Amino acid sequence: MEQEKALKVLKPSRIIFPIILGLLVVFVVAYQDDQLNAERLRLFGDFQLLHVLLLLLVLGAKDLLNAFRFRFLSHLQWPWASALRVILLWEFAIAVIPPVVGAATVLLFIIYKEGQSFGKAVAFTLMLAGLDNIFFITAAPLAIFFSQGAVFPPAQEAADLLGEGVSALFWFSYGMIIFYTVLIFSSVFWFPKTIRKIQLSIMSVSFLKKWKGAVEKQSNELILASEVLKGRGVKYWVVLVVLSYGVWSLKYFLVSIILNGFVPLSLSEHFLMVGRHVVMWVVMLVSPSPGNAGIAELIFPIFYLEYGGQYTFIASLIWRLATYYPYLMIGIILLPRWLRPKKSPTTQG
């Protein structure tokens, strides 16, 4: 019953609409940009072939490392094919759902449909979200400290679009991440029984009582999953944090690779580009558009015009073509077949 309800929510017709909307927003923004002309498009030819190959290599490594992180979270019980499917569908969900809404609910359903109990699906979803947030909470201050604030864009670039609001947006979003992370770890590690009591109290409302049994079962599963996770040793969590850092570092290294394909960057500038990507991503987490469509294209020059120069606009297009649209295509191809209910032996032949 739960799976059937989830299938109705995630049926392809409801997912294709935000994809089309996101594409329309991007095209409207792009075609109104005076930089999109034949002269600018010819700059694509200056992108070095070596960096195309490096870009593809890093993208593949990121997804494989993320799949391994998921497998490690389950103590290597999940096969590679299933773990990769979870990661690719999760990336697709991130591409079509506004960051301010979050793709955690979809990830929960993906894990659940891949064969885990609802309690484990909740625990795994919360832990993956929590691990990602640990990266943001720790990496952003480190980037600000070691760059002495240079990870924030120059005042002139920021003033052209957001006034002095980049820093304010960053700290607002950063505060939300901290709040959400505390809530996650409270639910899984510290107060799962309290969360259960709150859920059951809510389900005692008359028109919700018919779902109380299902919620109680799911709450009990979450408590069991919590006990399992709390029993893991320190080494287990250290490895997961290191893997999370690896996944996000590879993701943020992509902009550095793209810019270096046009203009030479020193080692310190590579690290600065990664740091700026961290700050930019935190800022974009408050975006209301699906997959940051339109917002990412507008904010990219604010952070990278100083180094990309005339190539900044083309670099932003390559960045989106490499990190956004492939997952849309993969999702559109993979999702319908994945959502199709499996035939039981009694209904075959």
C-alpha positions as CSV (number, residue, x, y, z in Angstrom):
1,M,0.0,0.0,0.0
2,E,2.8,2.5,0.9
3,Q,4.6,1.7,-2.3
4,E,1.5,2.2,-4.4
5,K,1.0,5.6,-2.8
6,A,4.6,6.5,-3.5
7,L,4.3,5.4,-7.1
8,K,1.4,7.8,-7.6
9,V,3.4,10.7,-6.2
10,L,6.4,9.8,-8.4
11,K,4.7,8.8,-11.6
12,P,6.6,10.1,-14.7
13,S,3.9,12.6,-15.7
14,R,4.4,14.5,-12.4
15,I,8.2,14.5,-12.8
16,I,8.4,15.6,-16.4
17,F,6.6,18.9,-15.7
18,P,9.3,20.3,-13.4
19,I,12.0,19.2,-15.9
20,I,10.3,21.1,-18.7
21,L,9.8,24.1,-16.4
22,G,13.5,24.0,-15.4
23,L,14.6,23.8,-19.1
24,L,12.3,26.7,-20.0
25,V,13.7,28.9,-17.2
26,V,17.3,28.1,-18.3
27,F,16.5,28.8,-22.0
28,V,14.7,32.1,-21.1
29,V,17.7,33.3,-19.0
30,A,20.2,32.1,-21.6
31,Y,18.6,33.6,-24.7
32,Q,18.1,36.9,-23.0
33,D,21.8,37.0,-22.1
34,D,23.6,39.3,-24.5
35,Q,26.7,37.0,-24.2
36,L,24.9,34.2,-26.1
37,N,26.0,35.0,-29.6
38,A,28.1,33.4,-32.4
39,E,31.2,35.0,-31.2
40,R,30.8,33.8,-27.6
41,L,29.8,30.3,-28.8
42,R,33.0,30.0,-30.8
43,L,34.9,30.2,-27.5
44,F,33.8,26.6,-26.9
45,G,36.6,25.7,-29.3
46,D,39.2,26.9,-26.9
47,F,38.3,24.3,-24.3
48,Q,41.1,21.8,-24.2
49,L,40.4,18.2,-25.0
50,L,42.4,16.9,-22.1
51,H,40.0,18.8,-19.7
52,V,37.0,17.2,-21.4
53,L,38.4,13.8,-20.6
54,L,39.4,14.9,-17.1
55,L,35.8,16.3,-16.6
56,L,34.3,12.9,-17.6
57,L,36.7,11.0,-15.4
58,V,36.0,13.1,-12.3
59,L,32.2,12.9,-12.9
60,G,32.4,9.1,-13.1
61,A,34.7,8.9,-10.1
62,K,32.3,11.0,-8.0
63,D,29.3,8.8,-8.7
64,L,31.2,5.6,-8.1
65,L,32.6,6.9,-4.8
66,N,29.1,8.0,-3.8
67,A,27.8,4.5,-4.6
68,F,30.6,3.0,-2.6
69,R,29.7,5.3,0.3
70,F,26.1,4.0,0.2
71,R,27.4,0.4,0.1
72,F,29.7,1.1,3.1
73,L,26.7,2.7,5.0
74,S,25.0,-0.7,4.6
75,H,28.2,-2.7,5.5
76,L,28.6,-3.6,1.8
77,Q,25.4,-5.6,1.8
78,W,24.0,-3.7,-1.2
79,P,25.3,-4.8,-4.7
80,W,27.0,-2.2,-6.9
81,A,24.2,-2.1,-9.5
82,S,21.6,-1.3,-6.8
83,A,23.8,1.3,-5.2
84,L,24.5,3.0,-8.5
85,R,20.8,3.1,-9.3
86,V,20.1,4.8,-6.0
87,I,22.8,7.4,-6.6
88,L,21.7,8.2,-10.2
89,L,18.0,8.4,-9.3
90,W,19.0,10.6,-6.3
91,E,20.9,12.9,-8.6
92,F,17.9,13.0,-10.9
93,A,15.7,14.0,-7.9
94,I,18.1,16.7,-7.0
95,A,17.9,18.0,-10.6
96,V,14.1,18.3,-10.6
97,I,13.3,19.3,-7.1
98,P,14.0,22.8,-5.7
99,P,16.8,22.8,-3.1
100,V,14.7,24.6,-0.6
101,V,12.3,21.7,-0.7
102,G,14.9,19.0,-0.7
103,A,15.1,15.6,-2.3
104,A,15.3,13.6,0.9
105,T,11.7,12.2,0.7
106,V,12.4,10.9,-2.8
107,L,15.7,9.3,-1.7
108,L,13.8,7.6,1.1
109,F,11.4,6.2,-1.4
110,I,14.2,5.1,-3.7
111,I,16.0,3.2,-0.9
112,Y,12.7,1.7,0.2
113,K,11.8,0.5,-3.3
114,E,15.3,-1.0,-3.6
115,G,14.3,-3.5,-1.0
116,Q,15.1,-2.0,2.4
117,S,12.6,-1.8,5.3
118,F,10.9,1.6,5.8
119,G,12.8,2.1,9.1
120,K,16.2,1.4,7.4
121,A,15.3,3.6,4.5
122,V,14.5,6.5,6.9
123,A,17.8,5.9,8.8
124,F,19.9,5.7,5.6
125,T,18.2,8.8,4.2
126,L,18.8,10.8,7.3
127,M,22.4,9.6,7.7
128,L,23.3,10.4,4.0
129,A,21.7,13.9,4.4
130,G,23.4,14.4,7.7
131,L,26.8,13.3,6.4
132,D,26.4,15.8,3.4
133,N,25.5,18.5,5.9
134,I,28.6,17.7,8.0
135,F,30.6,18.5,4.9
136,F,28.9,21.9,4.4
137,I,29.1,22.8,8.1
138,T,32.9,22.0,8.3
139,A,34.1,22.8,4.8
140,A,32.6,26.2,4.5
141,P,34.3,27.7,7.6
142,L,37.6,26.1,6.6
143,A,37.3,27.6,3.1
144,I,36.6,31.0,4.5
145,F,39.4,30.8,7.1
146,F,42.2,29.6,4.8
147,S,41.2,32.0,2.0
148,Q,40.8,34.9,4.4
149,G,37.4,35.5,3.1
150,A,38.4,35.4,-0.6
151,V,35.8,32.6,-1.3
152,F,33.2,35.3,-1.2
153,P,32.9,37.0,-4.6
154,P,34.3,40.6,-5.2
155,A,32.0,43.3,-4.1
156,Q,31.6,44.6,-7.7
157,E,30.4,41.3,-9.2
158,A,28.0,40.7,-6.3
159,A,26.6,44.2,-6.5
160,D,25.6,43.8,-10.1
161,L,22.9,41.2,-9.1
162,L,22.5,40.7,-5.3
163,G,23.9,43.9,-3.8
164,E,25.6,43.0,-0.6
165,G,23.3,40.0,-0.1
166,V,25.7,37.1,-1.0
167,S,27.2,37.0,2.4
168,A,23.8,37.3,4.1
169,L,22.3,34.6,2.0
170,F,25.2,32.3,2.8
171,W,24.9,32.7,6.5
172,F,21.2,32.3,6.4
173,S,21.5,29.1,4.5
174,Y,24.3,27.9,6.7
175,G,22.2,28.4,9.8
176,M,19.4,26.4,8.2
177,I,21.9,23.6,7.5
178,I,23.0,23.5,11.1
179,F,19.4,23.4,12.3
180,Y,18.5,20.6,9.9
181,T,21.6,18.6,10.8
182,V,20.8,18.8,14.6
183,L,17.3,17.7,13.8
184,I,18.6,14.7,11.8
185,F,21.0,13.4,14.4
186,S,18.4,14.0,17.1
187,S,15.9,11.8,15.2
188,V,18.4,9.0,14.6
189,F,20.7,9.0,17.6
190,W,19.5,11.0,20.5
191,F,15.7,11.1,20.7
192,P,14.2,8.4,18.4
193,K,11.8,7.3,21.1
194,T,10.7,10.9,21.7
195,I,10.2,11.3,17.9
196,R,8.1,8.2,18.0
197,K,5.9,9.6,20.9
198,I,5.4,12.8,18.9
199,Q,4.4,10.9,15.8
200,L,2.0,8.7,17.6
201,S,0.5,11.8,19.4
202,I,-0.1,13.4,16.1
203,M,-1.6,10.3,14.6
204,S,-4.1,10.2,17.5
205,V,-6.0,13.0,15.8
206,S,-9.3,11.5,14.6
207,F,-8.9,11.9,10.9
208,L,-5.3,10.5,11.1
209,K,-6.1,7.4,13.2
210,K,-6.4,5.0,10.2
211,W,-2.7,5.5,9.5
212,K,-1.6,5.2,13.2
213,G,-0.8,1.5,12.8
214,A,1.5,2.1,9.8
215,V,3.2,5.0,11.5
216,E,3.8,3.1,14.7
217,K,5.4,0.2,12.7
218,Q,7.6,2.7,10.9
219,S,8.6,4.4,14.1
220,N,9.5,1.1,15.7
221,E,11.7,0.3,12.6
222,L,13.4,3.7,12.9
223,I,14.2,2.9,16.6
224,L,15.7,-0.5,15.6
225,A,17.7,1.1,12.8
226,S,18.9,3.8,15.2
227,E,20.1,1.1,17.6
228,V,22.0,-0.6,14.8
229,L,23.7,2.7,13.7
230,K,24.6,3.6,17.2
231,G,26.4,0.3,17.5
232,R,28.9,1.2,14.8
233,G,32.4,1.9,15.9
234,V,34.3,5.2,15.5
235,K,36.2,3.9,12.5
236,Y,32.9,3.3,10.6
237,W,31.9,7.0,11.0
238,V,35.3,8.4,10.2
239,V,35.4,6.4,7.0
240,L,31.9,7.7,6.1
241,V,32.9,11.3,6.8
242,V,36.1,10.9,4.6
243,L,34.0,9.3,1.8
244,S,31.5,12.3,2.0
245,Y,34.4,14.7,1.8
246,G,35.7,12.8,-1.2
247,V,32.3,12.9,-3.0
248,W,31.8,16.6,-2.5
249,S,35.4,17.5,-3.2
250,L,35.2,15.8,-6.6
251,K,31.9,17.5,-7.3
252,Y,33.3,20.9,-6.5
253,F,36.6,20.3,-8.4
254,L,34.6,20.2,-11.6
255,V,34.4,24.0,-11.9
256,S,38.1,24.3,-11.4
257,I,38.7,21.8,-14.2
258,I,36.4,23.7,-16.5
259,L,38.0,27.1,-15.9
260,N,41.5,25.6,-16.2
261,G,40.5,24.3,-19.6
262,F,40.3,27.9,-20.7
263,V,42.7,29.8,-18.5
264,P,45.7,28.5,-16.5
265,L,45.2,28.3,-12.7
266,S,47.8,28.0,-10.0
267,L,47.4,25.3,-7.3
268,S,46.2,27.9,-4.8
269,E,43.7,29.2,-7.3
270,H,42.4,25.6,-7.8
271,F,41.7,25.4,-4.1
272,L,40.1,28.9,-4.1
273,M,37.8,27.8,-6.9
274,V,36.7,24.8,-4.9
275,G,36.1,27.0,-1.8
276,R,34.0,29.4,-3.9
277,H,32.0,26.5,-5.1
278,V,31.2,25.4,-1.5
279,V,30.0,29.0,-0.7
280,M,28.0,29.2,-3.9
281,W,26.4,25.9,-3.3
282,V,25.4,26.8,0.2
283,V,23.9,30.1,-1.1
284,M,21.9,28.1,-3.8
285,L,20.4,25.8,-1.2
286,V,17.7,28.5,-0.6
287,S,16.8,28.5,-4.3
288,P,13.1,27.9,-5.1
289,S,13.7,26.7,-8.7
290,P,13.9,23.0,-9.7
291,G,17.6,22.0,-9.8
292,N,18.6,25.7,-9.3
293,A,17.5,26.2,-13.0
294,G,18.1,29.8,-13.9
295,I,19.5,30.7,-10.5
296,A,22.8,28.8,-11.1
297,E,23.3,30.4,-14.4
298,L,22.8,33.9,-12.9
299,I,25.0,33.4,-9.8
300,F,27.9,31.6,-11.5
301,P,29.5,34.7,-13.0
302,I,29.3,36.5,-9.6
303,F,31.7,33.9,-8.2
304,Y,33.9,33.2,-11.2
305,L,34.0,36.2,-13.5
306,E,37.2,37.4,-11.8
307,Y,39.1,34.3,-13.0
308,G,37.1,33.1,-16.1
309,G,37.0,36.5,-17.8
310,Q,35.5,36.2,-21.3
311,Y,35.1,32.5,-20.8
312,T,32.9,32.7,-17.8
313,F,29.6,32.4,-19.6
314,I,30.8,29.4,-21.7
315,A,32.3,27.8,-18.6
316,S,28.9,28.1,-16.9
317,L,27.2,26.4,-19.8
318,I,29.8,23.5,-19.8
319,W,29.3,23.2,-16.0
320,R,25.5,22.8,-16.3
321,L,25.8,20.5,-19.4
322,A,28.2,18.3,-17.4
323,T,26.5,18.3,-14.0
324,Y,22.8,18.9,-14.6
325,Y,21.5,17.7,-17.9
326,P,23.1,14.2,-18.0
327,Y,21.2,13.3,-14.8
328,L,18.0,14.6,-16.3
329,M,18.5,12.3,-19.3
330,I,19.5,9.3,-17.2
331,G,16.5,9.8,-14.9
332,I,14.1,10.1,-17.9
333,I,15.4,6.9,-19.3
334,L,15.8,4.9,-16.0
335,L,12.8,6.1,-14.1
336,P,9.8,4.7,-16.1
337,R,11.2,1.2,-16.1
338,W,12.3,1.4,-12.5
339,L,8.9,2.6,-11.3
340,R,7.1,-0.2,-13.2
341,P,5.7,-2.7,-10.7
342,K,7.5,-6.1,-10.9
343,K,5.3,-9.0,-12.0
344,S,4.8,-11.6,-9.4
345,P,5.3,-15.3,-10.4
346,T,1.5,-15.9,-10.2
347,T,0.7,-13.2,-12.8
348,Q,3.3,-14.3,-15.3
349,G,2.5,-16.5,-18.3
